[in-house]
Amino acid sequence: MSNSSPNSYLLIDDDNIDQLIASKIIKKEFPSLECIPFLDGEKASEFIEENINSGKLDKVQIIIVDLM
């Protein structure tokens, strides 16, 4: 991964409301970050697998996962 500052993050949460709240809080604190949201962990995993070697994830240095 790149050593530069991240400009996007993955937000993985299966609840629409929790995802909305989390993205709003993060946007307020870090307005330059782009959210790449997923409601399904499997879809997020597929996205990571498909893009890990293409360079598309170079700026994604934060992954937020709902564990409950």
ZIBEL-V502683 format. One record per run of one state. SS is the DSSP state (h for helix, s for strand, l for the rest). FROM is the first residue (numbers start at 1). LEN is the number of residues. If there is no record, write none. Layout:
# ZIBEL-V502683
ss=<SS & SS>
from=<FROM & FROM>
len=<LEN & LEN>
This chain:
# ZIBEL-V502683
ss=<l & s & l & h & l & s & l & h & l & s & l>
from=<1 & 8 & 13 & 16 & 30 & 34 & 39 & 41 & 52 & 60 & 66>
len=<7 & 5 & 3 & 14 & 4 & 5 & 2 & 11 & 8 & 6 & 3>
